[in-house]
Amino acid sequence: MDKVILIAADNQARIQTMTEILEQAGYNVTDAANYSEVVAALHRAGADLLLIDSRLPGMNQFNLVERLTGRGEQLPIIVIGNDGSDEAIQALEAGAHDYIPNDRDTRELLARIANLLRLFQTGRAEQEEIIRIGDLVIDPLSRKVIREEELVELTHREYDLLLFLARRQGQVCTREDILKQVWDYDFHTGTNVVDVYILHLREKIDRGRKQKLLRTIRGAGYKLLSQEEIDASKKDRLP
């Protein structure tokens, strides 16, 4: 099966019990004991699903769930609950994909895990699809970017910024949205890092090319032209 499940809890007895159950079902299991360890584990190795204790140390009112789901990551999250329906509502409103009480039947837990993994597999496949905008090609699997059949060399952050804009082609993205989703900043710090990286990206993507794809929307933010906008501009130029 080769699916990796990250258990986030500081109760060693719970971790051991759940690890045995999941490994017997064919999953690979890792664990983290607090908020910071979860973030580090996901950054280091990723996971296919997160099982998170509602009382995870360092987590306040499911802010970790909000952080992970707010970035649009394809990571299914199941909260293992302790305090009943009010807590379940809070977890789901924060973005958790499922909630199951700690004392729920093992077979139900495994069924819910399998169901979420199936649903997210489809979503991941869509996330991995090659993006084509005019003569720009972005391959999320290889992280390659090509324009006019030439490979464009981007830094890790430049690529993340381009992919973020490309998946929202035609939409205006504010600096605040970009800071939150690409840099994981929860607030505007006054930094001009977005403007600097947009400048770098524009140099590599648009400089010397007739069709400019990256646009500044004064007073609002930035956007990458959509294929529909490119097609419409070509029609407007026809005699």
Sequence and secondary structure as in RCSB ss.txt:
>XXXX:A:sequence
MDKVILIAADNQARIQTMTEILEQAGYNVTDAANYSEVVAALHRAGADLLLIDSRLPGMNQFNLVERLTGRGEQL
PIIVIGNDGSDEAIQALEAGAHDYIPNDRDTRELLARIANLLRLFQTGRAEQEEIIRIGDLVIDPLSRKVIREEE
LVELTHREYDLLLFLARRQGQVCTREDILKQVWDYDFHTGTNVVDVYILHLREKIDRGRKQKLLRTIRGAGYKLL
SQEEIDASKKDRLP
>XXXX:A:secstr
   EEEEE S HHHHHHHHHHHHHTT EEEEESSHHHHHHHHHHT  SEEEEETT TT STTHHHHHHHHTT   
 EEEEESS HHHHHHHHHHT SEEEETTS HHHHHHHHHHHHHHHHHHHHHHTS EEETTEEEETTTTEEEETTE
E    HHHHHHHHHHHTTTTS B HHHHHHHHS  SS  S  HHHHHHHHHHHHHTTT SS  EEEETTTEEEE 
 HHHHHHHHHHH  
